[in-house]
Amino acid sequence: MLFPFLLVVGLAWAAADPATPVSTDREQVLRQRVHERWEALIRRDLAAAYLFEAPVFRAAYSLEQYQRKFGKGLIWEGAVVDQVLLEGDEAATVYVNVQYQQAEMIAGEARSFSSLVTEKWIRADDQWWHVPSSD
């Protein structure tokens, strides 16, 4: 008699816990969006990168204003998503390990650097959007 009860409780528990697969799917979709945005930045395709910015940002800032934000001081070489922290269903903090060079060589020598970048992303209209930092 105890076995059927445990079986029913176990099945109900498994059915009531869809958060893990859903979170994993959302995280995977977000990782892909972050990767695609950084690939555009690495190619210096700022028009493509601009399309990943939150709609509220794009409503306030034109593509030309966005492009001016990026000088020629850095050359991005690569980016790898290090960690994704989902904050409910509609926000996330993403840590990206970015490799870059300074555009001006120091003493005639190109120097590569690596930095862990913290990004904020929001989910709106069934899509993940990058939220530019205020600095």
Secondary structure, 3 states (H helix, E strand, C coil): CHHHHHHHHHHHHHHCCCHHHHHHHHHHHHHHHHHHHHHHHHCCCHHHHHCCECHHHHHHCCHHHHHHHCCCCEEEEEEEEEEEEECCCCEEEEEEEEEEEECCCECCECCEEEEEEEEEEEEECCEEEEECCCC
